[in-house]
Amino acid sequence: VVAGFSSSAYAAESISNFDSVVTVQKSGRVDVLETIDYDFGYASRHGIFRYIPVVYKDDQGNTFKPGFAFDSVAVDGQATKFSTSRDGDNEVVKIGDANTTITGPHMYTIRYHFDSLLVDKGGDLLRYNVTGGGWQVPIAKASVKVNGPTTPKLACYTGYVGSTANDCTIDVETNIVT
């Protein structure tokens, strides 16, 4: 989030809640709605950068790059301007104003979609990295609700990409992974 500062410089910053709603359409399109409760503490910042992984690997190790687009961004319930760029395997949305600094808690709402994230594995398999790996502040709680044309079988993994750790819970009735 903040390049060039030691971790102690933004230690007061945190994400209290990172909530995603992922909807898989019959066409394969995947719509994502993220709500990020970000607290800047006393630090004066211009906003956030959200790194979204857009390059994935299937079970055979083949790389696939689904079509991707940002749909809208809001801060504290108000639509806001944003800019986008590419950084390696991530699309990056820059949310904030270079002429304005903010402190304290703010709610970021980001809508985007993939043309498809479905990978065939004896049926459809959605492979999706919910929070991405670009955060330099702690995330206290992350959750994702998956909606689709059929009731999904859910699995979750925590940690770095490729980790098989599963410090998470799955509520099958509500399709929520926390």
Disulfide bonds with the S-S distance in Angstrom:
Cys156-Cys168 1.87
